[in-house]
Amino acid sequence: MQQINEALLKEYELHHGSYLSIQPLQVEIYYVNFQAKPPFVDTNMQCMSVNSQIDSEIWRLQSNHFGKLYFHLRGHGGIDVCLSDSGQYALCSTIKSARINGEDVWGQSKVCERVMQIICEHENVSKKEEIAYQINSLGLQTISRREKPEKGYVYHIKRRLRRLDKNNSLPLLSFMDIWNKKLALTNMQRINIYMAAHPTENALDVIREQGFHSIPTEVRIKYGISRKTHL
């Protein structure tokens, strides 16, 4: 699933006609397959109801819809790219942040709002329910390879899930631009994630390169940087 996220971030984009282009910048993947041995069931996926049973309406929108978008019918709002090509399983990656028509939009709800706004402007619809129908039922979006694939390292961290289950510890929230200030991480988290991925680099050199104005105490302690050392 990490490889799928990486492919979405580096190699693919979603589009409809000439007016909507979505290049994922941050994605979070979910998977439900009762047919697998053993079954793989992520209770946090939209198609799973509060009592861990399948929501048949959402299941139809998240399974066997490869390359199409699913507008969240529950929760606080979001958009998934569906990656299942069979009615036997559901596989979706939530678009947490994206470059939409050349504009970087950070945050799941903001991505959803921007896509809805663009569809509203070009399809002559105004109600949220109508826009959701456009996204979920008409299959407006298609997935295709980018002309210029992205290069660089993809980071994977734990998802922030509502329900506590065995999948909480899975690092399936993926992104590339770890130093972007709009990414919802503290500086300490960024440094720790970066150093875990690049253990041969020097933490002091990294924070200097990234323009830090001071050395966080936690960084000094964890990476053995003397109090006498300054930026």
C-alpha positions as CSV (number, residue, x, y, z in Angstrom):
1,M,0.0,0.0,0.0
2,Q,3.0,2.3,0.6
3,Q,4.1,1.6,-3.0
4,I,0.6,2.5,-4.3
5,N,0.8,5.8,-2.4
6,E,4.2,6.5,-3.8
7,A,3.0,5.9,-7.3
8,L,0.1,8.3,-6.8
9,L,2.5,11.0,-5.5
10,K,5.1,10.6,-8.2
11,E,3.5,9.2,-11.3
12,Y,-0.2,9.9,-11.6
13,E,-2.8,12.7,-11.7
14,L,-6.6,13.0,-11.9
15,H,-8.3,15.1,-14.4
16,H,-11.6,15.9,-16.1
17,G,-11.8,17.6,-19.5
18,S,-9.7,20.7,-19.6
19,Y,-10.9,22.4,-16.4
20,L,-9.8,20.1,-13.5
21,S,-6.4,18.7,-12.8
22,I,-5.5,17.1,-9.4
23,Q,-1.9,16.0,-8.5
24,P,-1.8,14.5,-5.1
25,L,0.7,15.9,-2.6
26,Q,-0.3,13.9,0.5
27,V,-2.4,10.7,0.5
28,E,-3.7,8.2,3.1
29,I,-4.6,4.7,1.9
30,Y,-7.4,2.4,3.1
31,Y,-8.3,-1.2,2.2
32,V,-11.1,-3.7,2.9
33,N,-11.1,-7.2,1.6
34,F,-13.2,-9.9,3.2
35,Q,-12.3,-12.4,0.5
36,A,-8.5,-12.2,1.3
37,K,-6.9,-14.9,3.4
38,P,-6.8,-13.8,6.1
39,P,-9.4,-11.0,5.6
40,F,-8.1,-7.4,5.7
41,V,-10.6,-5.0,7.2
42,D,-9.8,-1.4,8.0
43,T,-12.6,-0.2,10.2
44,N,-11.7,3.4,9.5
45,M,-12.6,3.2,5.8
46,Q,-15.8,5.0,4.7
47,C,-17.5,1.9,3.5
48,M,-17.4,0.4,7.1
49,S,-20.3,1.5,9.3
50,V,-20.0,2.3,13.0
51,N,-20.7,-1.3,14.0
52,S,-18.0,-2.6,11.6
53,Q,-20.5,-3.8,9.0
54,I,-20.4,-2.8,5.3
55,D,-22.3,0.3,4.3
56,S,-23.7,-1.0,1.0
57,E,-24.2,2.4,-0.6
58,I,-20.6,3.6,0.0
59,W,-19.2,0.1,-0.8
60,R,-20.6,0.5,-4.3
61,L,-18.8,3.8,-4.6
62,Q,-15.4,2.7,-3.2
63,S,-15.2,-0.8,-4.9
64,N,-14.8,-1.5,-8.6
65,H,-14.4,2.3,-9.4
66,F,-10.8,2.4,-10.5
67,G,-9.5,5.9,-11.3
68,K,-12.7,7.7,-10.2
69,L,-13.2,10.0,-7.2
70,Y,-15.4,9.3,-4.2
71,F,-16.9,12.3,-2.3
72,H,-17.2,11.4,1.4
73,L,-20.8,10.8,2.4
74,R,-19.9,10.7,6.1
75,G,-17.6,12.6,8.3
76,H,-16.1,16.1,7.9
77,G,-15.6,16.0,4.2
78,G,-13.0,14.6,1.9
79,I,-12.3,13.1,-1.5
80,D,-10.7,9.7,-2.3
81,V,-9.2,8.3,-5.5
82,C,-10.7,4.8,-5.9
83,L,-8.2,2.1,-6.9
84,S,-10.3,-1.1,-6.8
85,D,-11.0,-2.8,-10.1
86,S,-13.3,-5.4,-8.6
87,G,-16.5,-5.6,-6.5
88,Q,-14.8,-8.0,-4.2
89,Y,-12.7,-5.4,-2.4
90,A,-12.4,-1.7,-1.7
91,L,-9.2,0.2,-2.0
92,C,-9.0,4.0,-1.8
93,S,-6.5,6.7,-1.1
94,T,-7.8,9.9,0.6
95,I,-6.3,13.0,-1.0
96,K,-5.1,14.9,2.0
97,S,-3.3,17.7,0.0
98,A,-3.0,18.3,-3.7
99,R,-2.0,20.6,-6.5
100,I,-5.3,21.6,-8.0
101,N,-5.1,23.4,-11.4
102,G,-1.6,24.5,-10.4
103,E,-2.5,25.7,-6.9
104,D,-1.2,23.9,-3.9
105,V,-4.0,23.1,-1.4
106,W,-3.1,21.7,2.0
107,G,-5.6,19.9,4.1
108,Q,-8.3,17.3,3.4
109,S,-11.3,19.5,3.8
110,K,-9.7,22.3,1.8
111,V,-9.0,19.9,-1.1
112,C,-12.6,18.9,-1.0
113,E,-13.9,22.5,-0.9
114,R,-11.7,23.5,-3.9
115,V,-12.7,20.6,-6.1
116,M,-16.4,21.2,-5.3
117,Q,-15.9,24.9,-6.1
118,I,-14.4,24.1,-9.5
119,I,-17.1,21.6,-10.4
120,C,-19.7,24.1,-9.3
121,E,-18.4,26.8,-11.6
122,H,-18.1,24.6,-14.7
123,E,-21.0,22.2,-14.4
124,N,-23.6,24.8,-13.4
125,V,-24.5,23.2,-10.1
126,S,-24.7,24.9,-6.7
127,K,-25.9,22.5,-4.0
128,K,-23.5,20.3,-2.2
129,E,-25.7,17.2,-2.8
130,E,-25.6,17.9,-6.6
131,I,-21.8,18.2,-6.6
132,A,-21.5,15.0,-4.6
133,Y,-23.6,13.3,-7.2
134,Q,-21.5,14.6,-10.0
135,I,-18.4,13.2,-8.3
136,N,-19.8,9.9,-7.1
137,S,-22.2,8.9,-9.8
138,L,-21.0,10.3,-13.1
139,G,-17.4,9.2,-13.0
140,L,-16.1,12.6,-14.1
141,Q,-12.5,12.0,-13.1
142,T,-10.0,9.8,-14.8
143,I,-6.5,8.7,-13.7
144,S,-3.5,9.0,-16.0
145,R,0.3,9.1,-15.9
146,R,1.9,12.5,-15.5
147,E,4.0,13.8,-18.3
148,K,6.8,14.6,-15.9
149,P,7.0,12.2,-12.9
150,E,8.1,13.6,-9.6
151,K,11.5,12.7,-8.2
152,G,12.5,12.5,-4.5
153,Y,11.9,10.6,-1.3
154,V,8.4,9.6,-0.1
155,Y,7.9,9.6,3.6
156,H,5.3,7.3,5.3
157,I,3.9,8.0,8.8
158,K,1.1,6.6,11.0
159,R,-2.4,7.7,10.1
160,R,-4.5,9.7,12.5
161,L,-7.5,7.5,12.8
162,R,-10.8,7.9,14.6
163,R,-11.4,4.3,15.5
164,L,-8.8,2.3,17.4
165,D,-8.1,-1.0,15.6
166,K,-5.1,-3.2,14.7
167,N,-4.4,-0.9,11.7
168,N,-3.6,2.2,13.7
169,S,0.1,1.5,13.8
170,L,0.4,1.2,10.0
171,P,2.5,4.0,8.4
172,L,0.1,4.6,5.4
173,L,0.0,8.5,5.4
174,S,2.4,9.5,2.7
175,F,4.0,12.7,1.3
176,M,7.2,14.1,-0.2
177,D,7.6,17.8,0.8
178,I,8.4,17.2,4.4
179,W,9.7,20.8,5.0
180,N,6.6,22.5,3.7
181,K,5.3,24.6,6.6
182,K,1.7,23.9,5.6
183,L,2.2,20.2,6.4
184,A,0.6,19.5,9.8
185,L,3.9,18.5,11.6
186,T,6.0,20.1,14.3
187,N,9.6,20.9,13.6
188,M,10.7,18.1,15.9
189,Q,8.5,15.6,14.0
190,R,9.9,16.7,10.7
191,I,13.5,16.3,11.9
192,N,12.7,12.8,13.4
193,I,11.0,11.6,10.3
194,Y,13.7,12.9,8.0
195,M,16.5,11.5,10.1
196,A,14.8,8.1,10.4
197,A,14.7,8.0,6.6
198,H,18.2,9.4,6.1
199,P,20.2,8.0,9.1
200,T,23.6,8.7,7.6
201,E,23.0,12.5,7.5
202,N,24.0,14.9,10.3
203,A,21.1,16.4,12.2
204,L,22.9,19.7,12.7
205,D,23.7,20.0,9.0
206,V,20.0,19.3,8.2
207,I,18.6,22.0,10.4
208,R,21.2,24.5,9.2
209,E,20.3,23.7,5.6
210,Q,16.6,24.2,6.4
211,G,17.2,27.6,7.9
212,F,16.3,26.9,11.5
213,H,16.9,30.0,13.7
214,S,17.7,27.9,16.8
215,I,18.3,24.3,17.8
216,P,15.4,22.8,19.7
217,T,16.3,21.3,23.1
218,E,14.8,18.0,22.1
219,V,17.0,17.9,19.0
220,R,20.1,18.6,21.1
221,I,19.3,15.8,23.5
222,K,18.2,13.2,20.9
223,Y,21.1,13.8,18.5
224,G,23.8,14.7,21.0
225,I,24.4,18.3,20.0
226,S,26.3,20.3,22.6
227,R,24.8,23.3,24.2
228,K,27.9,25.2,23.1
229,T,27.0,24.6,19.4
230,H,25.1,27.4,17.7
231,L,23.6,27.9,14.3
